[in-house]
Amino acid sequence: MNSDKTVMKRIALKIDVDTYRGTLSGVPALIGILQRHNAEGTFFFSLGPDHSGREALSSSLGRYYGLSTRLYGRLLPGPIIGTRCSEILRQASNAGFETGIHAWDRVGWEQKVHQAGNPWIEAEMSKSCACFAEIFAEMPRAHAAAGWRMNRHALRLTQRLGFAYASDCRGNHPFIPVIDGEIVACPQLPTTLPTLDEILMLAPGCTPDQAADRILQLSTAIVGDHVFTLRAELEGMKFCSTFERLISEWKTRGYQLVALREIYSTLDLHQLPLHNVRFADVPGRAGPRMMQGQAFLQD
């Protein structure tokens, strides 16, 4: 918000860090890009074993992996990211960026969460919280589910584990989630824009710069604040120059590039609408993801 109280459009940068290689190389690169452009963002870290080799290589992200990443969890043991990369994780925090939890075993979470029992869900989320607390000497306040995949008990735990907010789903605006008639008192700040890799998957022959142009078009055409999800493995590595151009274009148009905590800090939690959540396919991704549904009790 400007000093004259006019409202500037905000785009919160949600940075998912999925792999060991993405943590080692993508995170420092993104820190540098964001600092050069005086932009904020929130890093959501995968903290347990990198089992990316068990992910389908045809997925929107898996096809960009290097050889070692494709072998982790299959022919090579998956490195424990939180242990091996703790200094890089602290580097992001020490540089002033907000940090949160993405997953413990990211691939395991995406593959199992819809069928998993409550004890497994609790164990995965508890391990993430304990590792985060060991690295940062404080409990995490933000959660962003791997692949926007959740179930009812995982959603409940965002409240029980004390997260201030979560960004676990796709949608249009912040809301209080309701699942199977149960209100979960942890606000959701959903991803509102398509990702770069989704656009590239849907439009064969589309260049990364053309995909960025589409994101710019949507961020301008759709009113309100936005949450844009990017990946350390893509925008921090393979598509660094495309992401830097995207940031420059947003800044030129007067947008504030912020962390999700900036959006959260301006919410009136008592006035947030209640919305059901549902599970549906997202264009450019295989399998159901958690989505913001219709307003609770709306006919």
C-alpha positions as CSV (number, residue, x, y, z in Angstrom):
1,M,0.0,0.0,0.0
2,N,1.3,3.4,-0.9
3,S,1.7,6.3,1.5
4,D,-1.3,8.0,-0.1
5,K,-3.4,4.9,0.8
6,T,-4.1,3.9,-2.8
7,V,-4.1,0.1,-3.1
8,M,-1.3,-1.5,-5.1
9,K,-1.9,-4.9,-6.6
10,R,0.2,-7.5,-4.9
11,I,1.6,-10.8,-6.2
12,A,2.8,-13.2,-3.5
13,L,5.6,-15.4,-4.7
14,K,5.2,-18.9,-3.4
15,I,8.5,-20.8,-4.0
16,D,8.2,-24.6,-3.8
17,V,11.5,-26.3,-3.2
18,D,11.0,-30.0,-4.2
19,T,14.4,-31.6,-4.6
20,Y,18.0,-31.8,-3.3
21,R,19.4,-30.3,-6.4
22,G,16.8,-27.6,-6.4
23,T,17.8,-26.7,-2.9
24,L,21.5,-26.7,-3.6
25,S,21.3,-24.6,-6.8
26,G,17.9,-23.2,-7.3
27,V,17.4,-21.6,-3.8
28,P,20.7,-19.5,-3.9
29,A,19.9,-18.4,-7.5
30,L,16.4,-17.3,-6.5
31,I,17.6,-15.4,-3.5
32,G,20.0,-13.5,-5.8
33,I,17.2,-12.7,-8.4
34,L,14.8,-11.6,-5.7
35,Q,17.3,-9.4,-4.0
36,R,18.4,-7.8,-7.3
37,H,14.8,-6.8,-7.9
38,N,13.9,-5.9,-4.3
39,A,11.2,-8.5,-4.3
40,E,10.0,-10.7,-1.5
41,G,8.8,-14.3,-1.5
42,T,8.1,-17.3,0.7
43,F,10.3,-20.5,0.4
44,F,8.4,-23.7,1.2
45,F,11.0,-26.4,1.8
46,S,10.9,-30.2,1.4
47,L,12.9,-31.4,4.3
48,G,13.1,-35.2,4.2
49,P,14.4,-37.7,1.6
50,D,14.5,-36.7,-2.1
51,H,12.7,-39.6,-3.8
52,S,12.2,-37.8,-7.1
53,G,13.2,-40.9,-9.0
54,R,9.9,-42.4,-8.0
55,E,8.0,-39.7,-9.7
56,A,6.6,-40.1,-13.2
57,L,9.2,-38.5,-15.5
58,S,6.3,-37.5,-17.8
59,S,5.0,-35.2,-15.0
60,S,5.1,-31.4,-15.7
61,L,8.1,-31.0,-13.4
62,G,9.7,-34.5,-13.6
63,R,10.7,-34.1,-17.2
64,Y,13.1,-31.3,-16.3
65,Y,15.1,-33.3,-13.7
66,G,18.8,-34.0,-14.1
67,L,20.1,-37.6,-14.1
68,S,21.0,-37.8,-10.4
69,T,17.6,-36.5,-9.4
70,R,15.9,-39.1,-11.6
71,L,17.8,-41.8,-9.8
72,Y,17.1,-40.7,-6.2
73,G,14.9,-43.2,-4.4
74,R,15.4,-45.8,-7.2
75,L,19.0,-46.6,-7.9
76,L,20.5,-44.0,-5.5
77,P,19.5,-43.4,-1.9
78,G,17.5,-40.2,-1.5
79,P,19.5,-37.5,0.4
80,I,17.8,-36.0,3.4
81,I,17.4,-32.4,2.3
82,G,17.0,-30.8,5.7
83,T,20.2,-32.4,7.0
84,R,22.4,-31.9,3.9
85,C,21.2,-28.4,3.0
86,S,20.5,-26.8,6.4
87,E,22.9,-23.9,5.8
88,I,21.2,-23.0,2.5
89,L,17.8,-23.1,4.2
90,R,19.1,-20.7,6.9
91,Q,20.6,-18.5,4.1
92,A,17.1,-17.8,2.8
93,S,15.8,-17.0,6.3
94,N,18.9,-14.9,7.2
95,A,18.3,-12.9,3.9
96,G,14.9,-11.9,5.3
97,F,12.7,-14.3,3.3
98,E,9.7,-16.1,4.9
99,T,10.1,-19.8,5.1
100,G,7.6,-22.6,5.6
101,I,7.0,-26.3,5.1
102,H,6.3,-28.1,1.8
103,A,6.7,-31.7,2.8
104,W,8.8,-34.3,4.5
105,D,9.0,-36.9,1.7
106,R,7.5,-34.9,-1.2
107,V,7.0,-37.7,-3.7
108,G,5.7,-40.0,-1.0
109,W,3.2,-37.3,0.1
110,E,1.9,-36.7,-3.4
111,Q,1.5,-40.4,-4.1
112,K,0.0,-41.5,-0.8
113,V,-1.9,-38.7,0.8
114,H,-5.3,-39.5,-0.7
115,Q,-5.3,-43.0,0.6
116,A,-3.1,-42.7,3.7
117,G,-4.4,-43.3,7.2
118,N,-4.3,-40.6,9.9
119,P,-1.2,-42.0,11.6
120,W,0.9,-41.7,8.4
121,I,-0.3,-38.2,7.8
122,E,0.5,-37.2,11.3
123,A,4.0,-38.7,11.2
124,E,4.9,-37.0,7.9
125,M,3.7,-33.6,9.1
126,S,5.3,-34.0,12.5
127,K,8.7,-34.9,11.0
128,S,8.6,-31.8,8.9
129,C,7.8,-29.6,11.8
130,A,10.5,-31.1,14.0
131,C,13.1,-30.8,11.3
132,F,12.1,-27.2,10.6
133,A,12.3,-26.3,14.3
134,E,15.8,-27.9,14.5
135,I,17.0,-25.9,11.6
136,F,15.4,-22.5,12.3
137,A,15.0,-22.7,16.1
138,E,11.3,-21.9,15.8
139,M,8.2,-23.6,14.8
140,P,6.9,-23.2,11.2
141,R,4.0,-20.8,10.7
142,A,3.1,-21.6,7.1
143,H,2.3,-24.8,5.2
144,A,2.1,-25.4,1.5
145,A,1.2,-29.0,0.6
146,A,3.2,-30.8,-2.1
147,G,1.4,-30.8,-5.4
148,W,-1.7,-29.1,-3.7
149,R,-2.6,-32.6,-2.5
150,M,-4.3,-32.9,0.9
151,N,-7.0,-34.9,2.7
152,R,-9.3,-34.2,5.5
153,H,-6.9,-35.1,8.3
154,A,-4.0,-33.2,6.8
155,L,-6.3,-30.2,6.6
156,R,-7.2,-30.6,10.2
157,L,-3.6,-30.7,11.2
158,T,-2.9,-27.3,9.7
159,Q,-5.0,-26.0,12.6
160,R,-3.8,-28.4,15.3
161,L,-0.1,-27.9,14.5
162,G,-0.5,-24.2,14.9
163,F,0.1,-22.9,11.4
164,A,-1.0,-19.2,11.0
165,Y,-2.0,-20.0,7.4
166,A,-1.7,-22.5,4.6
167,S,-1.4,-22.4,0.9
168,D,-2.5,-25.9,0.1
169,C,-4.9,-25.5,-2.8
170,R,-5.8,-23.7,-6.0
171,G,-8.4,-21.0,-5.9
172,N,-9.4,-17.3,-6.3
173,H,-8.9,-15.6,-2.9
174,P,-8.2,-16.2,0.8
175,F,-10.8,-18.2,2.7
176,I,-11.5,-20.4,5.7
177,P,-11.7,-24.0,4.5
178,V,-14.6,-26.4,5.1
179,I,-14.2,-30.1,4.4
180,D,-17.2,-32.5,4.7
181,G,-19.0,-29.9,6.8
182,E,-16.1,-29.4,9.2
183,I,-14.6,-25.9,9.5
184,V,-10.8,-25.8,9.8
185,A,-9.6,-22.6,11.5
186,C,-6.5,-22.1,9.4
187,P,-7.0,-19.7,6.5
188,Q,-6.0,-20.8,3.0
189,L,-4.2,-18.5,0.6
190,P,-4.6,-20.4,-2.6
191,T,-2.5,-20.3,-5.7
192,T,-4.5,-18.2,-8.2
193,L,-2.4,-18.3,-11.4
194,P,-1.2,-21.2,-13.5
195,T,2.4,-22.3,-13.2
196,L,5.0,-21.9,-15.9
197,D,5.3,-25.7,-16.3
198,E,1.6,-26.2,-16.6
199,I,1.3,-23.8,-19.5
200,L,4.3,-25.4,-21.2
201,M,2.7,-28.9,-20.7
202,L,-0.7,-27.7,-22.2
203,A,0.8,-25.9,-25.2
204,P,3.4,-28.0,-27.1
205,G,5.7,-25.7,-28.9
206,C,5.1,-22.8,-26.5
207,T,8.3,-21.1,-25.3
208,P,9.0,-20.2,-21.7
209,D,8.8,-16.5,-22.6
210,Q,5.4,-17.1,-24.2
211,A,4.3,-18.9,-21.1
212,A,5.5,-16.0,-19.0
213,D,3.5,-13.6,-21.3
214,R,0.4,-15.6,-20.6
215,I,1.0,-15.4,-16.8
216,L,1.4,-11.6,-17.1
217,Q,-1.8,-11.4,-19.1
218,L,-3.8,-13.4,-16.5
219,S,-2.3,-11.5,-13.5
220,T,-3.5,-8.2,-15.1
221,A,-6.9,-9.4,-16.3
222,I,-8.0,-11.1,-13.1
223,V,-8.7,-8.6,-10.4
224,G,-7.3,-8.8,-6.9
225,D,-4.1,-10.0,-5.3
226,H,-2.5,-13.1,-6.6
227,V,-0.4,-16.0,-5.4
228,F,2.0,-17.3,-8.0
229,T,3.7,-20.7,-7.4
230,L,7.2,-21.2,-8.8
231,R,9.8,-24.0,-8.4
232,A,13.4,-23.8,-7.4
233,E,14.0,-26.5,-10.0
234,L,12.6,-24.4,-12.8
235,E,12.5,-20.7,-12.2
236,G,15.6,-21.0,-10.1
237,M,17.6,-23.2,-12.6
238,K,16.4,-23.9,-16.1
239,F,14.2,-20.8,-16.5
240,C,16.1,-18.2,-14.5
241,S,16.1,-15.6,-17.3
242,T,12.4,-16.1,-18.0
243,F,11.5,-15.6,-14.3
244,E,13.7,-12.5,-14.0
245,R,11.9,-11.0,-17.0
246,L,8.5,-11.9,-15.4
247,I,9.6,-10.1,-12.3
248,S,10.8,-7.1,-14.2
249,E,7.5,-6.8,-16.1
250,W,5.5,-7.0,-12.9
251,K,7.6,-4.3,-11.3
252,T,7.3,-2.1,-14.4
253,R,3.5,-2.4,-14.1
254,G,3.6,-1.3,-10.5
255,Y,2.9,-4.6,-8.8
256,Q,4.3,-5.3,-5.4
257,L,6.1,-8.7,-5.2
258,V,5.6,-9.9,-1.6
259,A,5.8,-12.9,0.7
260,L,2.6,-14.7,1.6
261,R,2.8,-13.3,5.1
262,E,2.2,-9.9,3.6
263,I,-1.2,-11.0,2.3
264,Y,-1.9,-12.8,5.5
265,S,-1.1,-9.8,7.7
266,T,-3.7,-7.7,6.0
267,L,-6.6,-10.2,6.3
268,D,-9.5,-9.7,8.7
269,L,-9.8,-13.4,9.8
270,H,-13.2,-12.8,11.3
271,Q,-14.5,-11.6,7.9
272,L,-12.9,-14.2,5.7
273,P,-15.5,-16.2,3.8
274,L,-16.0,-19.9,4.4
275,H,-15.6,-22.1,1.3
276,N,-15.9,-25.8,0.8
277,V,-12.8,-27.5,-0.6
278,R,-13.1,-30.1,-3.4
279,F,-10.7,-32.3,-5.3
280,A,-10.4,-31.9,-9.0
281,D,-7.9,-32.1,-11.9
282,V,-5.9,-29.0,-12.7
283,P,-5.1,-28.5,-16.4
284,G,-1.5,-29.5,-17.0
285,R,-1.3,-31.9,-14.1
286,A,-2.3,-35.5,-13.6
287,G,-4.5,-36.4,-10.7
288,P,-6.9,-34.5,-8.4
289,R,-5.7,-31.4,-6.4
290,M,-7.4,-29.6,-3.6
291,M,-9.4,-26.7,-5.0
292,Q,-11.4,-23.8,-3.5
293,G,-15.1,-24.7,-3.9
294,Q,-18.3,-22.8,-3.5
295,A,-19.1,-20.7,-0.5
296,F,-20.2,-22.9,2.5
297,L,-24.0,-23.4,2.8
298,Q,-24.5,-21.7,-0.6
299,D,-27.3,-23.3,-2.6
